[in-house]
Amino acid sequence: MTVFGTVGVILLAGMTMLFSSEAWGAEGEESSGTRASAAARNMQKFLGGGESSLGDTDPDFAAMRDKLIYGEIMDRGTLSDAQKTLVTLAALTAAQTLDDFKTHVNAALRAGATPVQIKEAMYQCAPYVGFPRVEASLRLVNETFAERGIALPLESQSTVTEETRYADGLAVQKSIFGDAIDQMHRATPAEQKAIVQNYLSAFCFGDVYTRKGLDLKTRELVTFAAISAFGGCDSQVRSHVQGNLAVGNTKENLIDALAQLLPFMGFPRTLNALACVNAVAYAKPNN
């Protein structure tokens, strides 16, 4: 079989898992009624009811969107309601599609995510999509919290000092990626060590990954969501598929995260990320 044929078979297998009733834990129509009734129930649960965005001016489009997101996707998969909302916030932050961001912050709170978890999911995105994108999202998070009477600032979740951030970050980094980190450091040219070694270990893993408020499995899942939605970084997506599997997330968790993100980032980025999942996870048959 050619390389193209092999890749095609793997991708097709992943697509089958993404959209099959077995992978989603359901067969055919939503068991308690139609997609429309499921959408109405979940929109009440996550959004508190109210008018659907664009329902007055574009009712066909709004119905198409709502039935897919809330009538199919939100009821299925292996992720908790809070996890689904956190990965959605991460993807919206990465893509900077923020028009309805406050709606999704409120949905996260309704789903049981705590204010600390929401903030930490945003902070987790910073090394991967940059400070300005996260700052734009945080402003909307802060507005939402203020509207709900949530006092700011929240309690600090930091665990490192200036003296410990590199060593603690390196320890977390190696706990996820193992000996590959030492190999990467040895192979990095001297003029690149500030980026590949110092900033990556001290900032990304020291300042961010060591924080309280989110466990390591959720941090890796949020990272996977953010870089999948960011696009153009397949090498990093593959690395964090491996990282997710290493910390205890499963292939099904990652596929379900992509299904959750599909309406927000579209098929091209979803299928690109799915190909990365398949490339790594199919080499690890026990995951």
VEXRODO-459887 format. One record per residue (C-alpha): chain; x, y, z. Coordinates in steps of 0.02 Angstrom, whole numbers, always signed. Each point is the difference from the previous one (the first is absolute). Layout:
BEGIN
{"A"; {X; Y; Z}};
...
//
This chain:
BEGIN
{"A"; {+0; +0; +0}};
{"A"; {+63; +174; -40}};
{"A"; {+35; +129; +135}};
{"A"; {-150; +99; -60}};
{"A"; {-108; -154; +9}};
{"A"; {+57; -41; +176}};
{"A"; {-32; +176; +61}};
{"A"; {-170; -2; -83}};
{"A"; {-50; -161; +86}};
{"A"; {+54; +67; +170}};
{"A"; {-91; +165; -27}};
{"A"; {-157; -91; -59}};
{"A"; {+6; -108; +156}};
{"A"; {+11; +153; +109}};
{"A"; {-142; +86; -91}};
{"A"; {-105; -156; +26}};
{"A"; {+34; +9; +187}};
{"A"; {-39; +185; +3}};
{"A"; {-171; -19; -77}};
{"A"; {-51; -179; +42}};
{"A"; {-143; -32; +121}};
{"A"; {+109; -126; +95}};
{"A"; {+134; +129; +38}};
{"A"; {-132; +125; +53}};
{"A"; {-97; -121; +109}};
{"A"; {-164; +17; -95}};
{"A"; {-90; -74; -148}};
{"A"; {-96; +103; -126}};
{"A"; {-108; +139; +66}};
{"A"; {+20; +69; +175}};
{"A"; {-84; -130; +112}};
{"A"; {-110; +121; +99}};
{"A"; {-72; +85; -153}};
{"A"; {+49; +95; -155}};
{"A"; {+155; +106; -27}};
{"A"; {-110; +153; +22}};
{"A"; {-62; -54; +171}};
{"A"; {+177; -47; +54}};
{"A"; {+61; +170; -61}};
{"A"; {-134; +90; +99}};
{"A"; {+40; -100; +156}};
{"A"; {+188; +29; -12}};
{"A"; {-16; +183; -45}};
{"A"; {-102; +22; +159}};
{"A"; {+132; -98; +97}};
{"A"; {+154; +89; -68}};
{"A"; {-68; +169; -55}};
{"A"; {-148; +25; +115}};
{"A"; {-122; +6; -144}};
{"A"; {-39; +164; -85}};
{"A"; {+2; +43; -184}};
{"A"; {+121; -91; -114}};
{"A"; {+131; +112; -80}};
{"A"; {-53; +44; -178}};
{"A"; {-164; -91; +27}};
{"A"; {-102; +149; -59}};
{"A"; {+101; +45; -155}};
{"A"; {+73; -170; -52}};
{"A"; {-113; -133; +73}};
{"A"; {+60; -140; -114}};
{"A"; {+181; +34; +42}};
{"A"; {-36; +15; +187}};
{"A"; {-98; -164; -1}};
{"A"; {+139; -88; -95}};
{"A"; {+129; +61; +126}};
{"A"; {-103; -30; +157}};
{"A"; {-56; -175; -49}};
{"A"; {+180; -52; -36}};
{"A"; {+80; +76; +155}};
{"A"; {-137; -22; +128}};
{"A"; {-108; -134; -82}};
{"A"; {+140; -123; -40}};
{"A"; {+173; +40; +64}};
{"A"; {-32; +61; +178}};
{"A"; {-86; -161; +53}};
{"A"; {+134; -118; -61}};
{"A"; {+179; -51; +30}};
{"A"; {+115; -33; +145}};
{"A"; {+32; +178; +59}};
{"A"; {-91; +78; +147}};
{"A"; {-109; +152; -29}};
{"A"; {+132; +110; +82}};
{"A"; {+138; -72; -110}};
{"A"; {-103; +32; -156}};
{"A"; {-22; +182; +45}};
{"A"; {+183; +25; +48}};
{"A"; {+67; -70; -164}};
{"A"; {-127; +109; -91}};
{"A"; {+66; +155; +88}};
{"A"; {+178; -50; -44}};
{"A"; {-44; -24; -183}};
{"A"; {-93; +165; -10}};
{"A"; {+149; +87; +80}};
{"A"; {+122; -78; -123}};
{"A"; {-108; +47; -149}};
{"A"; {-49; +170; +74}};
{"A"; {-182; -30; -43}};
{"A"; {-62; +97; +151}};
{"A"; {-169; +73; -48}};
{"A"; {-93; -126; +108}};
{"A"; {+142; -34; +120}};
{"A"; {-93; +63; +154}};
{"A"; {-143; -118; -42}};
{"A"; {+123; -145; +8}};
{"A"; {+76; +63; +163}};
{"A"; {-173; -2; +76}};
{"A"; {-28; -173; -74}};
{"A"; {+160; -61; +85}};
{"A"; {-60; +66; +168}};
{"A"; {-170; -83; -27}};
{"A"; {+90; -163; -44}};
{"A"; {+91; -2; +166}};
{"A"; {+168; +75; -47}};
{"A"; {+63; +112; +140}};
{"A"; {+62; +177; -28}};
{"A"; {+176; -61; +40}};
{"A"; {-13; -139; -130}};
{"A"; {-59; +123; -133}};
{"A"; {+142; +120; +38}};
{"A"; {+128; -140; +2}};
{"A"; {-62; -66; -167}};
{"A"; {+31; +173; -71}};
{"A"; {+172; +15; +79}};
{"A"; {+43; -173; -69}};
{"A"; {-25; +65; -176}};
{"A"; {+127; +141; +16}};
{"A"; {+159; -97; -46}};
{"A"; {-86; -72; -153}};
{"A"; {-99; +143; -75}};
{"A"; {+86; +152; +77}};
{"A"; {-42; +126; +135}};
{"A"; {-104; +121; -106}};
{"A"; {-129; -132; -47}};
{"A"; {-16; -57; +180}};
{"A"; {-12; +180; +60}};
{"A"; {-146; +31; -118}};
{"A"; {-90; -152; +68}};
{"A"; {+41; +43; +181}};
{"A"; {-81; +171; -18}};
{"A"; {-162; -87; -49}};
{"A"; {+19; -128; +140}};
{"A"; {+23; +143; +124}};
{"A"; {-153; +91; -66}};
{"A"; {-103; -158; +19}};
{"A"; {+63; -30; +176}};
{"A"; {-38; +180; +48}};
{"A"; {-177; -18; -67}};
{"A"; {-22; -155; +107}};
{"A"; {+73; +79; +157}};
{"A"; {+159; -106; +0}};
{"A"; {+133; +101; +89}};
{"A"; {+168; +27; -84}};
{"A"; {+142; -35; +8}};
{"A"; {-21; -183; +40}};
{"A"; {+120; -85; +120}};
{"A"; {+171; -28; -77}};
{"A"; {+32; -176; -63}};
{"A"; {+188; +23; -24}};
{"A"; {+116; -129; +80}};
{"A"; {+173; +54; -59}};
{"A"; {+126; +134; +42}};
{"A"; {+130; +85; -108}};
{"A"; {+126; -124; +69}};
{"A"; {-105; -158; -30}};
{"A"; {-97; +35; -159}};
{"A"; {+126; -79; -119}};
{"A"; {+33; -157; +102}};
{"A"; {-184; -26; +42}};
{"A"; {-50; +31; -180}};
{"A"; {+130; -121; -65}};
{"A"; {-62; -132; +121}};
{"A"; {-179; +17; -63}};
{"A"; {+58; +4; -181}};
{"A"; {+99; -161; +23}};
{"A"; {-144; -83; +93}};
{"A"; {-103; +22; -158}};
{"A"; {+127; -22; -140}};
{"A"; {+135; -104; +84}};
{"A"; {+178; -17; -63}};
{"A"; {-44; +90; -161}};
{"A"; {+24; +164; +94}};
{"A"; {+181; -39; +44}};
{"A"; {+31; -52; -180}};
{"A"; {-78; +161; -63}};
{"A"; {+108; +105; +116}};
{"A"; {+159; -88; -54}};
{"A"; {-43; +23; -184}};
{"A"; {-45; +185; +13}};
{"A"; {+133; +120; -67}};
{"A"; {+69; +119; +131}};
{"A"; {-77; +154; -82}};
{"A"; {-174; -81; +9}};
{"A"; {+4; -62; +179}};
{"A"; {-86; +155; +69}};
{"A"; {-157; -45; -97}};
{"A"; {+4; -189; -5}};
{"A"; {+69; -30; +173}};
{"A"; {-13; +149; +117}};
{"A"; {-164; +82; -53}};
{"A"; {-90; -162; -39}};
{"A"; {+45; -84; +165}};
{"A"; {-8; +153; +113}};
{"A"; {-146; +95; -76}};
{"A"; {-113; -127; -84}};
{"A"; {+24; -142; +124}};
{"A"; {+66; +93; +153}};
{"A"; {-112; +154; +5}};
{"A"; {-154; -83; -75}};
{"A"; {-7; -190; +15}};
{"A"; {+48; +0; +185}};
{"A"; {-147; +109; +48}};
{"A"; {-141; -65; +107}};
{"A"; {-182; +10; -53}};
{"A"; {+6; -126; -144}};
{"A"; {+70; -174; +4}};
{"A"; {+131; -54; -125}};
{"A"; {-123; -100; -105}};
{"A"; {-112; +152; -23}};
{"A"; {+148; +113; -40}};
{"A"; {+57; -117; -137}};
{"A"; {-178; -14; -69}};
{"A"; {-17; +190; -2}};
{"A"; {+169; +14; -87}};
{"A"; {-53; -127; -131}};
{"A"; {-160; +100; -32}};
{"A"; {+92; +166; -14}};
{"A"; {+134; -56; -122}};
{"A"; {-123; -101; -104}};
{"A"; {-107; +156; -22}};
{"A"; {+152; +112; -27}};
{"A"; {+45; -97; -157}};
{"A"; {+164; -21; -92}};
{"A"; {+91; -88; +141}};
{"A"; {-25; -185; -34}};
{"A"; {+168; -46; +76}};
{"A"; {-54; +77; +165}};
{"A"; {-171; -83; -11}};
{"A"; {+84; -170; -20}};
{"A"; {+114; +36; +148}};
{"A"; {-148; +42; +109}};
{"A"; {-98; -151; -58}};
{"A"; {+147; -97; +71}};
{"A"; {-3; +111; +155}};
{"A"; {-187; -29; +26}};
{"A"; {+22; -187; -11}};
{"A"; {+147; +8; +120}};
{"A"; {-100; +89; +136}};
{"A"; {-149; -117; -13}};
{"A"; {-117; +74; -129}};
{"A"; {-59; -126; -130}};
{"A"; {-13; +0; -187}};
{"A"; {-189; +9; +22}};
{"A"; {+18; +155; +110}};
{"A"; {+98; +87; -138}};
{"A"; {-122; -53; -137}};
{"A"; {-145; +61; +106}};
{"A"; {+89; +165; +31}};
{"A"; {+17; +23; -189}};
{"A"; {-184; -41; -25}};
{"A"; {-41; +133; +130}};
{"A"; {+109; +126; -93}};
{"A"; {-57; -42; -176}};
{"A"; {-142; +129; -4}};
{"A"; {+118; +135; +60}};
{"A"; {+154; -32; -109}};
{"A"; {-71; -92; -151}};
{"A"; {+48; -160; -89}};
{"A"; {+173; +45; -69}};
{"A"; {+79; +30; +170}};
{"A"; {-102; -138; +81}};
{"A"; {+58; -128; -129}};
{"A"; {+180; +62; +8}};
{"A"; {+0; -26; +188}};
{"A"; {-87; -168; -20}};
{"A"; {+138; -56; -117}};
{"A"; {+125; +47; +137}};
{"A"; {-98; -103; +127}};
{"A"; {+0; -148; -117}};
{"A"; {+184; +15; -41}};
{"A"; {+46; -13; +184}};
{"A"; {-141; -98; +80}};
{"A"; {-4; -139; -130}};
{"A"; {+182; -32; +44}};
{"A"; {-57; -24; +181}};
{"A"; {-138; -130; -15}};
{"A"; {-35; -8; +187}};
{"A"; {-56; +182; +7}};
//
